[in-house]
Amino acid sequence: MLGFFTRQRVFSILASIFFVVAGVGSFIISPKESLPEIKLGIIVISTIYPNAAPQEVEKLVTTPLEDAVKNI
């Protein structure tokens, strides 16, 4: 069988091109339902605590807020 493809190189090249074109065409024509749109939710929390060190703001304000919001 392998000898057929080595002897008929033009047929082998045309068959390969056909399969590549058919695969690309099938991918383009495929319904969009098989590739659903995914929306990722992003929440931004900005905390301000005047006259406090960044570590204190993170410990006293940001971490409790993140814990309360992370399950939404």
mmJSON file of the N, C-alpha and C atoms, coordinates in Angstrom:
{"data_MODEL":{"atom_site":{
"group_PDB":["ATOM","ATOM","ATOM","ATOM","ATOM","ATOM","ATOM","ATOM","ATOM","ATOM","ATOM","ATOM","ATOM","ATOM","ATOM","ATOM","ATOM","ATOM","ATOM","ATOM","ATOM","ATOM","ATOM","ATOM","ATOM","ATOM","ATOM","ATOM","ATOM","ATOM","ATOM","ATOM","ATOM","ATOM","ATOM","ATOM","ATOM","ATOM","ATOM","ATOM","ATOM","ATOM","ATOM","ATOM","ATOM","ATOM","ATOM","ATOM","ATOM","ATOM","ATOM","ATOM","ATOM","ATOM","ATOM","ATOM","ATOM","ATOM","ATOM","ATOM","ATOM","ATOM","ATOM","ATOM","ATOM","ATOM","ATOM","ATOM","ATOM","ATOM","ATOM","ATOM","ATOM","ATOM","ATOM","ATOM","ATOM","ATOM","ATOM","ATOM","ATOM","ATOM","ATOM","ATOM","ATOM","ATOM","ATOM","ATOM","ATOM","ATOM","ATOM","ATOM","ATOM","ATOM","ATOM","ATOM","ATOM","ATOM","ATOM","ATOM","ATOM","ATOM","ATOM","ATOM","ATOM","ATOM","ATOM","ATOM","ATOM","ATOM","ATOM","ATOM","ATOM","ATOM","ATOM","ATOM","ATOM","ATOM","ATOM","ATOM","ATOM","ATOM","ATOM","ATOM","ATOM","ATOM","ATOM","ATOM","ATOM","ATOM","ATOM","ATOM","ATOM","ATOM","ATOM","ATOM","ATOM","ATOM","ATOM","ATOM","ATOM","ATOM","ATOM","ATOM","ATOM","ATOM","ATOM","ATOM","ATOM","ATOM","ATOM","ATOM","ATOM","ATOM","ATOM","ATOM","ATOM","ATOM","ATOM","ATOM","ATOM","ATOM","ATOM","ATOM","ATOM","ATOM","ATOM","ATOM","ATOM","ATOM","ATOM","ATOM","ATOM","ATOM","ATOM","ATOM","ATOM","ATOM","ATOM","ATOM","ATOM","ATOM","ATOM","ATOM","ATOM","ATOM","ATOM","ATOM","ATOM","ATOM","ATOM","ATOM","ATOM","ATOM","ATOM","ATOM","ATOM","ATOM","ATOM","ATOM","ATOM","ATOM","ATOM","ATOM","ATOM","ATOM","ATOM","ATOM","ATOM","ATOM","ATOM","ATOM","ATOM","ATOM","ATOM","ATOM"],
"id":[1,2,3,4,5,6,7,8,9,10,11,12,13,14,15,16,17,18,19,20,21,22,23,24,25,26,27,28,29,30,31,32,33,34,35,36,37,38,39,40,41,42,43,44,45,46,47,48,49,50,51,52,53,54,55,56,57,58,59,60,61,62,63,64,65,66,67,68,69,70,71,72,73,74,75,76,77,78,79,80,81,82,83,84,85,86,87,88,89,90,91,92,93,94,95,96,97,98,99,100,101,102,103,104,105,106,107,108,109,110,111,112,113,114,115,116,117,118,119,120,121,122,123,124,125,126,127,128,129,130,131,132,133,134,135,136,137,138,139,140,141,142,143,144,145,146,147,148,149,150,151,152,153,154,155,156,157,158,159,160,161,162,163,164,165,166,167,168,169,170,171,172,173,174,175,176,177,178,179,180,181,182,183,184,185,186,187,188,189,190,191,192,193,194,195,196,197,198,199,200,201,202,203,204,205,206,207,208,209,210,211,212,213,214,215,216],
"type_symbol":["N","C","C","N","C","C","N","C","C","N","C","C","N","C","C","N","C","C","N","C","C","N","C","C","N","C","C","N","C","C","N","C","C","N","C","C","N","C","C","N","C","C","N","C","C","N","C","C","N","C","C","N","C","C","N","C","C","N","C","C","N","C","C","N","C","C","N","C","C","N","C","C","N","C","C","N","C","C","N","C","C","N","C","C","N","C","C","N","C","C","N","C","C","N","C","C","N","C","C","N","C","C","N","C","C","N","C","C","N","C","C","N","C","C","N","C","C","N","C","C","N","C","C","N","C","C","N","C","C","N","C","C","N","C","C","N","C","C","N","C","C","N","C","C","N","C","C","N","C","C","N","C","C","N","C","C","N","C","C","N","C","C","N","C","C","N","C","C","N","C","C","N","C","C","N","C","C","N","C","C","N","C","C","N","C","C","N","C","C","N","C","C","N","C","C","N","C","C","N","C","C","N","C","C","N","C","C","N","C","C","N","C","C","N","C","C"],
"label_atom_id":["N","CA","C","N","CA","C","N","CA","C","N","CA","C","N","CA","C","N","CA","C","N","CA","C","N","CA","C","N","CA","C","N","CA","C","N","CA","C","N","CA","C","N","CA","C","N","CA","C","N","CA","C","N","CA","C","N","CA","C","N","CA","C","N","CA","C","N","CA","C","N","CA","C","N","CA","C","N","CA","C","N","CA","C","N","CA","C","N","CA","C","N","CA","C","N","CA","C","N","CA","C","N","CA","C","N","CA","C","N","CA","C","N","CA","C","N","CA","C","N","CA","C","N","CA","C","N","CA","C","N","CA","C","N","CA","C","N","CA","C","N","CA","C","N","CA","C","N","CA","C","N","CA","C","N","CA","C","N","CA","C","N","CA","C","N","CA","C","N","CA","C","N","CA","C","N","CA","C","N","CA","C","N","CA","C","N","CA","C","N","CA","C","N","CA","C","N","CA","C","N","CA","C","N","CA","C","N","CA","C","N","CA","C","N","CA","C","N","CA","C","N","CA","C","N","CA","C","N","CA","C","N","CA","C","N","CA","C","N","CA","C","N","CA","C","N","CA","C","N","CA","C"],
"label_alt_id":[null,null,null,null,null,null,null,null,null,null,null,null,null,null,null,null,null,null,null,null,null,null,null,null,null,null,null,null,null,null,null,null,null,null,null,null,null,null,null,null,null,null,null,null,null,null,null,null,null,null,null,null,null,null,null,null,null,null,null,null,null,null,null,null,null,null,null,null,null,null,null,null,null,null,null,null,null,null,null,null,null,null,null,null,null,null,null,null,null,null,null,null,null,null,null,null,null,null,null,null,null,null,null,null,null,null,null,null,null,null,null,null,null,null,null,null,null,null,null,null,null,null,null,null,null,null,null,null,null,null,null,null,null,null,null,null,null,null,null,null,null,null,null,null,null,null,null,null,null,null,null,null,null,null,null,null,null,null,null,null,null,null,null,null,null,null,null,null,null,null,null,null,null,null,null,null,null,null,null,null,null,null,null,null,null,null,null,null,null,null,null,null,null,null,null,null,null,null,null,null,null,null,null,null,null,null,null,null,null,null,null,null,null,null,null,null],
"label_comp_id":["MET","MET","MET","LEU","LEU","LEU","GLY","GLY","GLY","PHE","PHE","PHE","PHE","PHE","PHE","THR","THR","THR","ARG","ARG","ARG","GLN","GLN","GLN","ARG","ARG","ARG","VAL","VAL","VAL","PHE","PHE","PHE","SER","SER","SER","ILE","ILE","ILE","LEU","LEU","LEU","ALA","ALA","ALA","SER","SER","SER","ILE","ILE","ILE","PHE","PHE","PHE","PHE","PHE","PHE","VAL","VAL","VAL","VAL","VAL","VAL","ALA","ALA","ALA","GLY","GLY","GLY","VAL","VAL","VAL","GLY","GLY","GLY","SER","SER","SER","PHE","PHE","PHE","ILE","ILE","ILE","ILE","ILE","ILE","SER","SER","SER","PRO","PRO","PRO","LYS","LYS","LYS","GLU","GLU","GLU","SER","SER","SER","LEU","LEU","LEU","PRO","PRO","PRO","GLU","GLU","GLU","ILE","ILE","ILE","LYS","LYS","LYS","LEU","LEU","LEU","GLY","GLY","GLY","ILE","ILE","ILE","ILE","ILE","ILE","VAL","VAL","VAL","ILE","ILE","ILE","SER","SER","SER","THR","THR","THR","ILE","ILE","ILE","TYR","TYR","TYR","PRO","PRO","PRO","ASN","ASN","ASN","ALA","ALA","ALA","ALA","ALA","ALA","PRO","PRO","PRO","GLN","GLN","GLN","GLU","GLU","GLU","VAL","VAL","VAL","GLU","GLU","GLU","LYS","LYS","LYS","LEU","LEU","LEU","VAL","VAL","VAL","THR","THR","THR","THR","THR","THR","PRO","PRO","PRO","LEU","LEU","LEU","GLU","GLU","GLU","ASP","ASP","ASP","ALA","ALA","ALA","VAL","VAL","VAL","LYS","LYS","LYS","ASN","ASN","ASN","ILE","ILE","ILE"],
"label_asym_id":["A","A","A","A","A","A","A","A","A","A","A","A","A","A","A","A","A","A","A","A","A","A","A","A","A","A","A","A","A","A","A","A","A","A","A","A","A","A","A","A","A","A","A","A","A","A","A","A","A","A","A","A","A","A","A","A","A","A","A","A","A","A","A","A","A","A","A","A","A","A","A","A","A","A","A","A","A","A","A","A","A","A","A","A","A","A","A","A","A","A","A","A","A","A","A","A","A","A","A","A","A","A","A","A","A","A","A","A","A","A","A","A","A","A","A","A","A","A","A","A","A","A","A","A","A","A","A","A","A","A","A","A","A","A","A","A","A","A","A","A","A","A","A","A","A","A","A","A","A","A","A","A","A","A","A","A","A","A","A","A","A","A","A","A","A","A","A","A","A","A","A","A","A","A","A","A","A","A","A","A","A","A","A","A","A","A","A","A","A","A","A","A","A","A","A","A","A","A","A","A","A","A","A","A","A","A","A","A","A","A","A","A","A","A","A","A"],
"label_entity_id":["1","1","1","1","1","1","1","1","1","1","1","1","1","1","1","1","1","1","1","1","1","1","1","1","1","1","1","1","1","1","1","1","1","1","1","1","1","1","1","1","1","1","1","1","1","1","1","1","1","1","1","1","1","1","1","1","1","1","1","1","1","1","1","1","1","1","1","1","1","1","1","1","1","1","1","1","1","1","1","1","1","1","1","1","1","1","1","1","1","1","1","1","1","1","1","1","1","1","1","1","1","1","1","1","1","1","1","1","1","1","1","1","1","1","1","1","1","1","1","1","1","1","1","1","1","1","1","1","1","1","1","1","1","1","1","1","1","1","1","1","1","1","1","1","1","1","1","1","1","1","1","1","1","1","1","1","1","1","1","1","1","1","1","1","1","1","1","1","1","1","1","1","1","1","1","1","1","1","1","1","1","1","1","1","1","1","1","1","1","1","1","1","1","1","1","1","1","1","1","1","1","1","1","1","1","1","1","1","1","1","1","1","1","1","1","1"],
"label_seq_id":[1,1,1,2,2,2,3,3,3,4,4,4,5,5,5,6,6,6,7,7,7,8,8,8,9,9,9,10,10,10,11,11,11,12,12,12,13,13,13,14,14,14,15,15,15,16,16,16,17,17,17,18,18,18,19,19,19,20,20,20,21,21,21,22,22,22,23,23,23,24,24,24,25,25,25,26,26,26,27,27,27,28,28,28,29,29,29,30,30,30,31,31,31,32,32,32,33,33,33,34,34,34,35,35,35,36,36,36,37,37,37,38,38,38,39,39,39,40,40,40,41,41,41,42,42,42,43,43,43,44,44,44,45,45,45,46,46,46,47,47,47,48,48,48,49,49,49,50,50,50,51,51,51,52,52,52,53,53,53,54,54,54,55,55,55,56,56,56,57,57,57,58,58,58,59,59,59,60,60,60,61,61,61,62,62,62,63,63,63,64,64,64,65,65,65,66,66,66,67,67,67,68,68,68,69,69,69,70,70,70,71,71,71,72,72,72],
"pdbx_PDB_ins_code":[null,null,null,null,null,null,null,null,null,null,null,null,null,null,null,null,null,null,null,null,null,null,null,null,null,null,null,null,null,null,null,null,null,null,null,null,null,null,null,null,null,null,null,null,null,null,null,null,null,null,null,null,null,null,null,null,null,null,null,null,null,null,null,null,null,null,null,null,null,null,null,null,null,null,null,null,null,null,null,null,null,null,null,null,null,null,null,null,null,null,null,null,null,null,null,null,null,null,null,null,null,null,null,null,null,null,null,null,null,null,null,null,null,null,null,null,null,null,null,null,null,null,null,null,null,null,null,null,null,null,null,null,null,null,null,null,null,null,null,null,null,null,null,null,null,null,null,null,null,null,null,null,null,null,null,null,null,null,null,null,null,null,null,null,null,null,null,null,null,null,null,null,null,null,null,null,null,null,null,null,null,null,null,null,null,null,null,null,null,null,null,null,null,null,null,null,null,null,null,null,null,null,null,null,null,null,null,null,null,null,null,null,null,null,null,null],
"Cartn_x":[0.83,0.0,0.875,1.968,2.857,3.487,3.716,4.291,3.392,2.074,1.134,1.323,1.44,1.563,2.923,3.952,5.259,5.331,4.606,4.586,3.652,2.566,1.569,1.691,2.778,3.043,2.036,1.634,0.671,-0.652,-1.098,-2.324,-2.19,-1.062,-0.839,-0.881,-0.246,-0.232,-1.628,-2.351,-3.709,-4.645,-4.513,-5.344,-5.039,-3.777,-3.403,-3.976,-3.855,-4.406,-5.915,-6.585,-8.04,-8.43,-7.738,-8.083,-7.809,-6.754,-6.462,-7.545,-7.906,-8.935,-10.278,-10.619,-11.881,-11.899,-10.8,-10.741,-10.881,-10.189,-10.29,-11.705,-12.27,-13.643,-14.637,-14.478,-15.374,-15.256,-14.053,-13.858,-14.535,-14.41,-14.999,-16.523,-17.067,-18.515,-19.188,-18.437,-19.031,-19.872,-20.988,-21.866,-21.175,-21.529,-20.894,-21.311,-22.377,-22.787,-21.737,-20.929,-19.9,-18.705,-18.648,-17.611,-18.3,-18.827,-19.595,-18.727,-19.36,-18.658,-18.566,-17.395,-17.161,-16.908,-17.672,-17.487,-16.96,-15.847,-15.243,-15.592,-16.08,-16.407,-15.176,-15.035,-13.895,-14.44,-14.0,-14.38,-13.107,-13.133,-11.988,-12.385,-11.595,-11.841,-10.7,-11.042,-10.051,-10.362,-9.41,-9.636,-8.706,-9.268,-8.492,-8.646,-7.541,-7.533,-6.482,-6.926,-5.966,-5.015,-3.775,-2.722,-2.469,-2.618,-2.36,-1.322,-0.563,0.443,-0.254,0.341,-0.271,-0.585,0.28,0.032,-1.219,-1.432,-2.618,-3.891,-3.834,-4.996,-5.337,-4.323,-4.577,-5.193,-4.65,-5.101,-6.484,-6.73,-7.965,-9.119,-8.813,-9.884,-9.957,-8.854,-8.89,-9.182,-8.51,-8.716,-10.159,-10.748,-12.15,-13.104,-12.855,-13.683,-13.556,-12.352,-12.151,-12.81,-12.728,-13.37,-14.888,-15.463,-16.911,-17.383,-16.549,-16.956,-16.563,-15.624,-15.069,-16.088,-17.179,-18.17,-19.263,-19.197,-20.219,-19.978],
"Cartn_y":[-1.19,0.0,1.254,1.229,2.378,2.651,1.603,1.762,2.56,2.423,3.181,4.676,5.106,6.53,7.086,6.259,6.745,6.814,5.939,5.984,7.064,7.308,8.289,9.561,10.268,11.44,12.556,12.775,13.836,13.54,12.289,11.895,12.111,11.761,11.917,13.386,14.246,15.678,16.266,15.913,16.43,15.927,14.671,14.131,14.853,15.117,15.838,17.249,17.943,19.295,19.266,18.281,18.162,18.002,17.128,16.894,18.124,18.855,20.081,21.125,21.327,22.304,21.897,20.618,20.137,20.34,20.102,20.302,21.757,22.645,24.078,24.568,24.118,24.513,24.031,22.817,22.295,23.087,23.484,24.272,25.636,26.267,27.591,27.513,26.472,26.35,25.797,25.212,24.588,25.596,25.139,26.062,26.671,27.892,28.613,28.067,27.267,26.698,25.741,25.171,24.256,24.996,26.31,27.146,28.272,27.991,29.012,30.165,31.33,32.506,32.408,32.665,32.567,33.968,34.316,35.618,35.393,35.989,35.873,37.118,36.905,38.03,38.538,39.829,40.443,41.504,41.459,42.455,43.137,44.453,45.233,45.884,45.662,46.252,47.205,48.443,49.456,49.943,49.794,50.194,51.331,52.267,53.421,53.512,53.586,53.736,54.812,56.046,57.153,56.912,57.288,57.228,55.813,54.815,53.431,52.829,51.894,51.208,50.223,49.918,48.991,47.626,47.138,45.843,45.883,46.998,47.144,47.207,47.947,48.045,46.673,45.915,44.579,43.676,43.715,42.838,43.235,44.533,44.991,45.225,45.565,45.954,45.043,44.915,44.221,42.735,42.043,40.601,40.276,40.965,40.67,40.952,42.024,42.311,41.216,40.799,39.723,38.434,38.1,36.886,36.965,38.149,38.309,38.262,38.706,38.825,37.621,36.801,35.761,34.693,34.529,33.517,34.043,35.299,35.883,35.438],
"Cartn_z":[0.0,0.0,0.0,0.758,0.818,-0.549,-1.305,-2.629,-3.555,-3.393,-4.216,-4.014,-2.758,-2.479,-2.88,-2.857,-3.3,-4.822,-5.496,-6.964,-7.479,-6.792,-7.226,-6.368,-6.545,-5.712,-5.945,-7.177,-7.473,-6.775,-6.833,-6.143,-4.64,-4.076,-2.637,-2.235,-3.011,-2.712,-2.828,-3.905,-4.083,-2.985,-2.587,-1.514,-0.202,0.082,1.307,1.302,0.179,0.068,0.252,-0.353,-0.203,1.263,1.994,3.391,4.254,3.969,4.73,4.467,3.185,2.838,3.428,3.368,3.933,5.45,6.142,7.585,7.969,7.259,7.551,7.257,6.148,5.817,6.852,7.325,8.354,9.648,9.991,11.211,11.089,9.937,9.729,9.704,9.088,8.93,10.188,11.099,12.29,13.07,13.654,14.378,15.596,15.899,16.999,18.364,18.438,19.71,20.255,19.369,19.845,20.443,20.261,20.864,21.651,22.846,23.574,24.047,24.169,24.67,26.188,26.714,28.148,28.694,29.731,30.372,31.782,32.078,33.403,34.21,35.419,36.29,37.017,37.057,37.744,38.694,39.928,40.93,41.414,41.442,41.92,43.236,44.259,45.574,45.886,46.12,46.477,47.886,48.771,50.165,50.549,51.3,51.764,53.275,53.951,55.414,55.707,55.956,56.136,57.314,57.106,58.133,58.655,57.823,58.225,57.288,57.818,57.011,56.061,54.91,53.957,54.56,55.452,56.083,56.956,57.665,58.509,57.661,56.536,55.653,55.093,54.702,54.172,55.244,56.443,57.522,58.053,58.23,58.863,57.886,56.635,55.712,54.484,53.756,52.471,52.623,53.512,53.675,54.092,55.093,55.415,54.247,53.488,52.313,51.261,50.969,49.996,50.438,51.73,52.23,52.077,52.287,52.171,50.72,49.786,48.394,47.545,47.975,47.113,46.704,47.43,47.07,46.136,45.777,44.899,43.474],
"occupancy":[1.0,1.0,1.0,1.0,1.0,1.0,1.0,1.0,1.0,1.0,1.0,1.0,1.0,1.0,1.0,1.0,1.0,1.0,1.0,1.0,1.0,1.0,1.0,1.0,1.0,1.0,1.0,1.0,1.0,1.0,1.0,1.0,1.0,1.0,1.0,1.0,1.0,1.0,1.0,1.0,1.0,1.0,1.0,1.0,1.0,1.0,1.0,1.0,1.0,1.0,1.0,1.0,1.0,1.0,1.0,1.0,1.0,1.0,1.0,1.0,1.0,1.0,1.0,1.0,1.0,1.0,1.0,1.0,1.0,1.0,1.0,1.0,1.0,1.0,1.0,1.0,1.0,1.0,1.0,1.0,1.0,1.0,1.0,1.0,1.0,1.0,1.0,1.0,1.0,1.0,1.0,1.0,1.0,1.0,1.0,1.0,1.0,1.0,1.0,1.0,1.0,1.0,1.0,1.0,1.0,1.0,1.0,1.0,1.0,1.0,1.0,1.0,1.0,1.0,1.0,1.0,1.0,1.0,1.0,1.0,1.0,1.0,1.0,1.0,1.0,1.0,1.0,1.0,1.0,1.0,1.0,1.0,1.0,1.0,1.0,1.0,1.0,1.0,1.0,1.0,1.0,1.0,1.0,1.0,1.0,1.0,1.0,1.0,1.0,1.0,1.0,1.0,1.0,1.0,1.0,1.0,1.0,1.0,1.0,1.0,1.0,1.0,1.0,1.0,1.0,1.0,1.0,1.0,1.0,1.0,1.0,1.0,1.0,1.0,1.0,1.0,1.0,1.0,1.0,1.0,1.0,1.0,1.0,1.0,1.0,1.0,1.0,1.0,1.0,1.0,1.0,1.0,1.0,1.0,1.0,1.0,1.0,1.0,1.0,1.0,1.0,1.0,1.0,1.0,1.0,1.0,1.0,1.0,1.0,1.0,1.0,1.0,1.0,1.0,1.0,1.0],
"B_iso_or_equiv":[0.0,0.0,0.0,0.0,0.0,0.0,0.0,0.0,0.0,0.0,0.0,0.0,0.0,0.0,0.0,0.0,0.0,0.0,0.0,0.0,0.0,0.0,0.0,0.0,0.0,0.0,0.0,0.0,0.0,0.0,0.0,0.0,0.0,0.0,0.0,0.0,0.0,0.0,0.0,0.0,0.0,0.0,0.0,0.0,0.0,0.0,0.0,0.0,0.0,0.0,0.0,0.0,0.0,0.0,0.0,0.0,0.0,0.0,0.0,0.0,0.0,0.0,0.0,0.0,0.0,0.0,0.0,0.0,0.0,0.0,0.0,0.0,0.0,0.0,0.0,0.0,0.0,0.0,0.0,0.0,0.0,0.0,0.0,0.0,0.0,0.0,0.0,0.0,0.0,0.0,0.0,0.0,0.0,0.0,0.0,0.0,0.0,0.0,0.0,0.0,0.0,0.0,0.0,0.0,0.0,0.0,0.0,0.0,0.0,0.0,0.0,0.0,0.0,0.0,0.0,0.0,0.0,0.0,0.0,0.0,0.0,0.0,0.0,0.0,0.0,0.0,0.0,0.0,0.0,0.0,0.0,0.0,0.0,0.0,0.0,0.0,0.0,0.0,0.0,0.0,0.0,0.0,0.0,0.0,0.0,0.0,0.0,0.0,0.0,0.0,0.0,0.0,0.0,0.0,0.0,0.0,0.0,0.0,0.0,0.0,0.0,0.0,0.0,0.0,0.0,0.0,0.0,0.0,0.0,0.0,0.0,0.0,0.0,0.0,0.0,0.0,0.0,0.0,0.0,0.0,0.0,0.0,0.0,0.0,0.0,0.0,0.0,0.0,0.0,0.0,0.0,0.0,0.0,0.0,0.0,0.0,0.0,0.0,0.0,0.0,0.0,0.0,0.0,0.0,0.0,0.0,0.0,0.0,0.0,0.0,0.0,0.0,0.0,0.0,0.0,0.0],
"pdbx_formal_charge":[null,null,null,null,null,null,null,null,null,null,null,null,null,null,null,null,null,null,null,null,null,null,null,null,null,null,null,null,null,null,null,null,null,null,null,null,null,null,null,null,null,null,null,null,null,null,null,null,null,null,null,null,null,null,null,null,null,null,null,null,null,null,null,null,null,null,null,null,null,null,null,null,null,null,null,null,null,null,null,null,null,null,null,null,null,null,null,null,null,null,null,null,null,null,null,null,null,null,null,null,null,null,null,null,null,null,null,null,null,null,null,null,null,null,null,null,null,null,null,null,null,null,null,null,null,null,null,null,null,null,null,null,null,null,null,null,null,null,null,null,null,null,null,null,null,null,null,null,null,null,null,null,null,null,null,null,null,null,null,null,null,null,null,null,null,null,null,null,null,null,null,null,null,null,null,null,null,null,null,null,null,null,null,null,null,null,null,null,null,null,null,null,null,null,null,null,null,null,null,null,null,null,null,null,null,null,null,null,null,null,null,null,null,null,null,null],
"auth_seq_id":[1,1,1,2,2,2,3,3,3,4,4,4,5,5,5,6,6,6,7,7,7,8,8,8,9,9,9,10,10,10,11,11,11,12,12,12,13,13,13,14,14,14,15,15,15,16,16,16,17,17,17,18,18,18,19,19,19,20,20,20,21,21,21,22,22,22,23,23,23,24,24,24,25,25,25,26,26,26,27,27,27,28,28,28,29,29,29,30,30,30,31,31,31,32,32,32,33,33,33,34,34,34,35,35,35,36,36,36,37,37,37,38,38,38,39,39,39,40,40,40,41,41,41,42,42,42,43,43,43,44,44,44,45,45,45,46,46,46,47,47,47,48,48,48,49,49,49,50,50,50,51,51,51,52,52,52,53,53,53,54,54,54,55,55,55,56,56,56,57,57,57,58,58,58,59,59,59,60,60,60,61,61,61,62,62,62,63,63,63,64,64,64,65,65,65,66,66,66,67,67,67,68,68,68,69,69,69,70,70,70,71,71,71,72,72,72],
"auth_comp_id":["MET","MET","MET","LEU","LEU","LEU","GLY","GLY","GLY","PHE","PHE","PHE","PHE","PHE","PHE","THR","THR","THR","ARG","ARG","ARG","GLN","GLN","GLN","ARG","ARG","ARG","VAL","VAL","VAL","PHE","PHE","PHE","SER","SER","SER","ILE","ILE","ILE","LEU","LEU","LEU","ALA","ALA","ALA","SER","SER","SER","ILE","ILE","ILE","PHE","PHE","PHE","PHE","PHE","PHE","VAL","VAL","VAL","VAL","VAL","VAL","ALA","ALA","ALA","GLY","GLY","GLY","VAL","VAL","VAL","GLY","GLY","GLY","SER","SER","SER","PHE","PHE","PHE","ILE","ILE","ILE","ILE","ILE","ILE","SER","SER","SER","PRO","PRO","PRO","LYS","LYS","LYS","GLU","GLU","GLU","SER","SER","SER","LEU","LEU","LEU","PRO","PRO","PRO","GLU","GLU","GLU","ILE","ILE","ILE","LYS","LYS","LYS","LEU","LEU","LEU","GLY","GLY","GLY","ILE","ILE","ILE","ILE","ILE","ILE","VAL","VAL","VAL","ILE","ILE","ILE","SER","SER","SER","THR","THR","THR","ILE","ILE","ILE","TYR","TYR","TYR","PRO","PRO","PRO","ASN","ASN","ASN","ALA","ALA","ALA","ALA","ALA","ALA","PRO","PRO","PRO","GLN","GLN","GLN","GLU","GLU","GLU","VAL","VAL","VAL","GLU","GLU","GLU","LYS","LYS","LYS","LEU","LEU","LEU","VAL","VAL","VAL","THR","THR","THR","THR","THR","THR","PRO","PRO","PRO","LEU","LEU","LEU","GLU","GLU","GLU","ASP","ASP","ASP","ALA","ALA","ALA","VAL","VAL","VAL","LYS","LYS","LYS","ASN","ASN","ASN","ILE","ILE","ILE"],
"auth_asym_id":["A","A","A","A","A","A","A","A","A","A","A","A","A","A","A","A","A","A","A","A","A","A","A","A","A","A","A","A","A","A","A","A","A","A","A","A","A","A","A","A","A","A","A","A","A","A","A","A","A","A","A","A","A","A","A","A","A","A","A","A","A","A","A","A","A","A","A","A","A","A","A","A","A","A","A","A","A","A","A","A","A","A","A","A","A","A","A","A","A","A","A","A","A","A","A","A","A","A","A","A","A","A","A","A","A","A","A","A","A","A","A","A","A","A","A","A","A","A","A","A","A","A","A","A","A","A","A","A","A","A","A","A","A","A","A","A","A","A","A","A","A","A","A","A","A","A","A","A","A","A","A","A","A","A","A","A","A","A","A","A","A","A","A","A","A","A","A","A","A","A","A","A","A","A","A","A","A","A","A","A","A","A","A","A","A","A","A","A","A","A","A","A","A","A","A","A","A","A","A","A","A","A","A","A","A","A","A","A","A","A","A","A","A","A","A","A"],
"auth_atom_id":["N","CA","C","N","CA","C","N","CA","C","N","CA","C","N","CA","C","N","CA","C","N","CA","C","N","CA","C","N","CA","C","N","CA","C","N","CA","C","N","CA","C","N","CA","C","N","CA","C","N","CA","C","N","CA","C","N","CA","C","N","CA","C","N","CA","C","N","CA","C","N","CA","C","N","CA","C","N","CA","C","N","CA","C","N","CA","C","N","CA","C","N","CA","C","N","CA","C","N","CA","C","N","CA","C","N","CA","C","N","CA","C","N","CA","C","N","CA","C","N","CA","C","N","CA","C","N","CA","C","N","CA","C","N","CA","C","N","CA","C","N","CA","C","N","CA","C","N","CA","C","N","CA","C","N","CA","C","N","CA","C","N","CA","C","N","CA","C","N","CA","C","N","CA","C","N","CA","C","N","CA","C","N","CA","C","N","CA","C","N","CA","C","N","CA","C","N","CA","C","N","CA","C","N","CA","C","N","CA","C","N","CA","C","N","CA","C","N","CA","C","N","CA","C","N","CA","C","N","CA","C","N","CA","C","N","CA","C","N","CA","C","N","CA","C","N","CA","C","N","CA","C"],
"pdbx_PDB_model_num":[1,1,1,1,1,1,1,1,1,1,1,1,1,1,1,1,1,1,1,1,1,1,1,1,1,1,1,1,1,1,1,1,1,1,1,1,1,1,1,1,1,1,1,1,1,1,1,1,1,1,1,1,1,1,1,1,1,1,1,1,1,1,1,1,1,1,1,1,1,1,1,1,1,1,1,1,1,1,1,1,1,1,1,1,1,1,1,1,1,1,1,1,1,1,1,1,1,1,1,1,1,1,1,1,1,1,1,1,1,1,1,1,1,1,1,1,1,1,1,1,1,1,1,1,1,1,1,1,1,1,1,1,1,1,1,1,1,1,1,1,1,1,1,1,1,1,1,1,1,1,1,1,1,1,1,1,1,1,1,1,1,1,1,1,1,1,1,1,1,1,1,1,1,1,1,1,1,1,1,1,1,1,1,1,1,1,1,1,1,1,1,1,1,1,1,1,1,1,1,1,1,1,1,1,1,1,1,1,1,1,1,1,1,1,1,1]
}}}
